[in-house]
């Protein structure tokens, strides 16, 4: 024989499974095949019939195994997941965070590290890039020494490619250097006929946004 412990389906304010003295805290059946969890009479988490879990939402998206939503409290436009370990604490100035902030000029998606430690990015089980604790970025190196440190992993022409694929564009690719007062200079390849005067089909180093500088063309050599 098979025995089961059965309960009423319950409701959001009176869960089918609750606790002595806390009748509005517990678990209840929130529809066919779905389970919801309440604290203090408010649903906090739900597992839908398809197995998807919603925290702060009763309708986790069909393609989201875990959906996190926030529209209440002191910061209703922010939703965060905190990740901690034995050496960090679960505070706003510690641990690591993944979240969405919809307030102020910096609203957006955040991958935030409060620790004095690097952030690592990997593919196929191998580290490809890291942001060191001091903010320096390394690609192909675990010890970047400048703001962007790119190291080739083989004896090939690996590096940084600046490309402008748009037909009719003035430049094939340009790197712009700026100071506090604006443009300091550019390095780039100009190939289109509508490029700045005298720069078409040349590799150019110039100051500011003007035409002063150096250019190199395959059939003319160096021009200053």
NUSERO-146041 format. One line per 8 residues: number of its first residue (from 1); their letters; for each residue x, y, z of C-alpha. Coordinates in Angstrom, 1 decimal. Example, Ala and Ser with C-alpha at 12.3 -4.5 7.8 and 13.67 -1.06 7.14 Angstrom:
2
1 = as = 12.3,-4.5,7.8  13.7,-1.1,7.1;
***
This chain:
224
1 = xxxxxxxx = 0.0,0.0,0.0  1.1,3.6,-0.7  0.6,6.2,2.0  0.6,9.9,1.6  0.3,12.9,3.8  -2.4,15.0,2.3  -3.4,18.6,2.9  -5.8,21.1,1.5;
9 = xxxxxxxx = -4.6,23.1,-1.5  -4.3,26.2,0.6  -4.3,29.8,-0.5  -1.8,32.7,-0.5  -3.0,33.8,2.9  -3.6,30.4,4.4  -1.0,27.9,3.0  -2.0,24.2,3.0;
17 = xxxxxxxx = 1.2,23.4,5.0  2.0,26.0,7.7  3.4,26.2,11.2  2.0,26.6,14.7  1.5,30.2,15.4  2.4,31.2,11.9  -0.6,30.2,9.8  0.3,32.5,6.9;
25 = xxxxxxxx = 3.8,31.2,6.4  4.3,27.9,4.5  3.7,26.1,1.3  0.6,25.7,-0.9  -0.6,24.5,-4.3  -0.8,27.5,-6.5  -2.6,25.9,-9.4  -2.3,22.6,-11.2;
33 = xxxxxxxx = 1.2,21.2,-10.7  2.6,24.5,-9.2  3.9,25.0,-5.7  4.2,28.4,-3.9  6.1,29.4,-0.7  4.9,32.2,1.6  6.3,34.2,4.4  4.2,36.6,6.5;
41 = xxxxxxxx = 1.2,36.0,4.2  3.1,37.1,1.0  4.1,34.7,-1.7  7.9,34.9,-2.1  8.8,32.0,-4.5  6.9,29.7,-6.9  7.8,26.6,-8.8  5.7,26.4,-11.9;
49 = xxxxxxxx = 4.3,23.2,-13.4  7.2,23.1,-15.9  9.8,23.3,-13.2  10.8,26.9,-13.7  11.3,28.8,-10.4  10.2,32.4,-9.8  11.5,34.6,-7.0  9.4,37.7,-6.6;
57 = xxxxxxxx = 7.2,36.7,-9.5  4.3,34.3,-9.9  4.9,33.9,-13.7  8.5,32.9,-14.4  9.2,33.1,-18.1  8.9,29.8,-20.0  12.5,29.9,-21.1  13.9,30.9,-17.6;
65 = xxxxxxxx = 14.8,28.1,-15.2  15.2,30.8,-12.5  13.5,34.2,-12.8  14.2,37.0,-10.2  11.9,40.0,-10.0  11.6,42.9,-7.6  9.0,45.7,-7.6  8.6,46.4,-3.8;
73 = xxxxxxxx = 10.7,47.7,-0.9  12.9,50.8,-0.7  14.5,50.1,-4.2  11.7,48.6,-6.3  13.5,49.1,-9.6  16.5,47.0,-8.5  16.9,43.2,-8.5  20.1,41.5,-7.3;
81 = xxxxxxxx = 21.5,38.0,-6.8  24.2,38.0,-4.1  27.0,35.4,-4.3  29.2,34.8,-1.2  31.6,32.3,0.3  33.4,31.7,3.6  35.6,34.7,3.1  33.0,37.3,2.3;
89 = xxxxxxxx = 29.9,38.6,4.0  26.4,39.2,2.6  26.3,43.0,2.7  25.9,45.7,0.1  29.7,46.5,0.3  30.9,42.9,0.1  30.5,39.7,-1.9  29.7,39.6,-5.6;
97 = xxxxxxxx = 26.4,40.7,-7.3  24.5,40.0,-10.5  21.6,42.4,-11.0  19.5,44.9,-12.8  19.3,48.5,-11.8  16.7,50.8,-13.3  17.5,54.0,-11.4  19.7,57.0,-12.1;
105 = xxxxxxxx = 22.1,57.6,-14.9  23.9,54.3,-14.4  20.8,52.0,-14.9  21.6,48.8,-16.7  22.7,45.2,-16.1  25.5,44.7,-13.5  28.1,42.1,-12.9  29.6,43.6,-9.7;
113 = xxxxxxxx = 32.6,42.4,-7.6  33.0,44.0,-4.2  36.0,41.9,-3.4  39.7,42.9,-3.9  40.0,40.1,-6.5  40.0,39.7,-10.3  37.0,38.8,-12.5  37.7,35.9,-14.9;
121 = xxxxxxxx = 36.1,35.1,-18.2  36.5,31.6,-19.8  35.4,29.5,-22.8  35.9,25.8,-23.2  37.3,25.5,-19.7  40.1,28.0,-20.4  40.5,31.5,-19.1  40.4,34.0,-22.0;
129 = xxxxxxxx = 40.2,37.4,-20.3  40.4,38.9,-16.8  39.8,42.2,-15.1  42.4,42.5,-12.4  41.5,44.0,-9.0  43.2,47.3,-10.0  40.9,47.5,-13.2  43.6,46.5,-15.7;
137 = xxxxxxxx = 42.3,44.1,-18.4  44.2,41.2,-19.7  43.4,39.1,-22.9  45.6,36.1,-23.2  47.4,37.0,-20.0  46.6,36.4,-16.3  48.8,39.3,-15.2  47.9,42.5,-17.1;
145 = xxxxxxxx = 50.4,45.4,-16.5  48.5,48.2,-18.4  44.9,49.3,-18.9  44.6,46.8,-21.8  47.2,44.0,-22.1  46.8,41.7,-25.1  49.1,38.7,-25.4  49.2,36.3,-28.3;
153 = xxxxxxxx = 48.9,32.6,-27.5  50.8,31.5,-30.6  53.2,32.7,-33.3  50.5,34.2,-35.4  49.2,37.7,-36.2  46.8,37.8,-33.3  45.9,41.2,-31.8  43.2,43.9,-31.9;
161 = xxxxxxxx = 41.2,44.5,-35.1  39.4,47.8,-35.7  37.0,47.4,-38.5  34.3,49.6,-40.2  32.3,47.3,-42.5  29.9,50.0,-43.7  30.1,50.8,-47.4  30.8,54.4,-48.1;
169 = xxxxxxxx = 32.2,55.1,-44.7  35.1,57.6,-44.5  37.4,55.3,-42.5  38.1,51.6,-42.6  38.9,51.7,-38.9  40.1,54.4,-36.5  41.5,54.5,-32.9  40.8,57.9,-31.3;
177 = xxxxxxxx = 43.0,59.2,-28.4  41.3,61.8,-26.1  42.4,63.9,-23.2  40.4,65.9,-20.7  39.8,68.7,-23.3  38.7,66.4,-26.2  40.5,64.8,-29.1  44.2,64.4,-28.9;
185 = xxxxxxxx = 44.7,62.4,-32.1  43.8,59.5,-34.3  45.4,56.5,-35.9  43.4,54.9,-38.7  43.1,53.6,-42.2  41.1,55.7,-44.7  40.0,53.9,-47.9  36.8,55.5,-49.2;
193 = xxxxxxxx = 36.7,58.2,-51.8  34.7,60.5,-49.5  37.4,60.5,-46.8  38.9,63.7,-45.5  40.8,65.5,-48.2  44.2,63.9,-48.9  43.5,60.9,-46.7  41.8,58.4,-49.1;
201 = xxxxxxxx = 43.5,55.0,-49.4  46.1,55.9,-46.7  47.1,54.8,-43.2  47.1,58.0,-41.2  48.4,59.3,-37.9  47.1,62.9,-37.2  46.5,65.3,-34.3  43.0,66.3,-33.2;
209 = xxxxxxxx = 40.4,66.2,-35.9  42.4,68.2,-38.4  44.6,67.0,-41.3  48.0,67.6,-39.7  50.1,64.5,-39.2  51.6,61.6,-41.2  50.1,59.3,-43.8  51.4,56.2,-45.6;
217 = xxxxxxxx = 50.3,55.0,-49.0  51.5,51.9,-50.8  52.7,53.7,-54.0  53.8,57.0,-52.4  55.6,56.1,-49.2  55.5,58.4,-46.2  53.9,61.8,-46.3  54.2,64.4,-43.5;
***
